[in-house]
Amino acid sequence: MTVNQILSKKGTEVYSVLPSITVYEALGVMSDKNIGAILVIENNILKGILSERDYARKIALKAKSSKKTFVHEIMEENVITVTPIDNLEFCMDIMYNKKVRHLPVIENKAIIGIVSIGDVVKSIIDMQKETIQYLDSYISGGKL
């Protein structure tokens, strides 16, 4: 299964914020959209990504104020991306080895979506269910 197949099921909607807003404002957007990370985009250029983990480690644990800290101060600037033709194994490898949970999807220098660890796990489970159904049908002599 490829990233493109995941996006075709989940959709390509991407939420983003500007690097110049406060972390508090960004958290509000993340809460409203029920997402764990948000892309930081300025002038159609991916500048970074902000996650709940960034907030916990760089604001909460350091007793900083999310209302006085700007997104660009704590966002992850070295964003790892994937393409629509990358497969699930490649995404899992990146997520595991780089310890990231969200991968923006880039095609022709444009952001066309984002996949999360949850998207990858759900896709793997769905594929396994299909395989089990196929094998069950084959073993019981049913038609495929």
C-alpha positions as a printed Julia matrix, in Angstrom:
144×3 Matrix{Float64}:
   0.0     0.0    0.0
   1.24    3.49  -0.82
   0.85    6.88   0.82
  -1.43    7.86  -2.06
  -3.79    5.0   -1.2
  -3.94    6.18   2.41
  -4.71    9.74   1.28
  -7.42    8.49  -1.08
  -9.21    6.98   1.94
  -8.59    9.63   4.6
  -8.55   12.74   2.44
  -5.99   15.39   1.7
  -7.08   18.19   4.0
  -4.08   19.87   5.61
  -4.25   22.29   8.5
  -1.53   24.86   9.04
  -0.55   27.92  11.02
   1.87   30.77  10.52
   5.18   30.73  12.41
   4.41   34.18  13.81
   1.38   33.22  15.9
   1.6    32.18  19.53
   1.84   28.57  20.59
  -1.42   29.1   22.49
  -3.2    30.11  19.27
  -1.74   27.12  17.43
  -2.9    24.79  20.21
  -6.38   26.26  19.83
  -6.4    25.34  16.13
  -5.12   21.86  16.93
  -7.84   21.42  19.53
 -10.57   22.67  17.18
  -9.43   20.27  14.45
  -8.74   17.42  16.89
  -5.2    16.88  15.59
  -1.92   16.13  17.37
   0.35   18.13  15.08
   0.02   21.03  12.69
   2.14   22.17   9.79
   3.76   25.58   9.92
   3.49   27.18   6.49
   4.37   30.66   5.3
   4.05   31.86   1.7
   3.19   28.29   0.63
   6.52   27.07   2.01
   6.71   24.39   4.69
   8.65   25.99   7.54
   8.12   23.4   10.22
   5.74   21.25  12.21
   4.38   21.77  15.72
   3.22   18.8   17.78
   1.73   18.2   21.19
   5.11   16.7   22.07
   6.83   20.01  21.23
   4.43   21.82  23.53
   4.92   19.35  26.37
   8.71   19.36  26.17
   9.46   22.93  25.17
   6.72   24.89  26.96
   5.03   22.95  29.76
   8.11   21.24  31.19
  10.16   24.42  30.97
   7.44   26.52  32.64
   7.21   28.86  29.63
   4.05   30.66  28.61
   2.31   29.41  25.49
   0.66   32.84  25.23
   4.05   34.57  25.07
   5.98   32.07  22.95
   5.73   32.04  19.17
   5.39   28.92  17.07
   8.69   29.56  15.26
  10.5    29.39  18.62
   9.57   25.78  19.34
   8.52   24.18  16.03
  10.55   21.39  14.49
  12.23   22.93  11.45
  13.75   19.77   9.98
  10.53   18.25   8.71
  10.75   14.77   7.27
   8.42   14.33   4.32
   7.25   11.52   2.06
   5.84   11.33  -1.46
   2.56    9.79  -2.65
   4.39    6.8   -4.13
   6.21    5.84  -0.92
   4.94    2.64   0.68
   3.8     1.89   4.23
   6.97    0.03   5.15
   9.04    3.1    4.22
   6.78    5.34   6.35
   6.92    2.95   9.31
  10.71    2.81   9.07
  10.97    6.61   9.12
   8.49    6.97  11.97
  10.23    4.36  14.07
  13.83    5.4   13.43
  13.28    9.17  13.49
  10.68    9.0   16.28
   8.12   11.09  14.4
   4.37   10.56  14.27
   3.41   12.75  11.33
   4.75   12.87   7.78
   3.71   15.64   5.38
   3.2    14.38   1.84
   4.94   16.41  -0.87
   4.35   16.22  -4.62
   5.89   18.67  -7.09
   7.02   20.84  -4.16
   3.42   21.16  -2.92
   1.97   19.76   0.3
  -0.86   17.44  -0.7
  -1.6    15.77   2.62
  -0.24   14.37   5.84
  -0.1    10.83   7.21
   0.04    9.99  10.89
   1.16    6.9   12.73
  -2.54    6.19  13.29
  -3.2     6.28   9.54
  -0.37    3.82   8.92
  -1.46    1.44  11.69
  -5.11    1.53  10.52
  -4.05    0.75   6.96
  -1.94   -2.21   8.1
  -4.83   -3.55  10.19
  -7.22   -3.18   7.24
  -4.79   -5.06   4.97
  -4.44   -7.83   7.55
  -8.22   -8.15   7.88
  -8.52   -8.53   4.1
  -5.8   -11.2    4.09
  -7.48  -13.1    6.93
 -10.85  -12.99   5.12
  -9.21  -14.22   1.93
  -7.42  -17.07   3.71
 -10.52  -18.0    5.7
 -12.55  -18.18   2.5
  -9.82  -20.21   0.78
  -9.49  -22.69   3.66
 -13.23  -23.19   4.03
 -13.54  -23.83   0.29
 -15.6   -20.76  -0.41
 -15.4   -18.73  -3.54
 -12.88  -15.89  -3.64
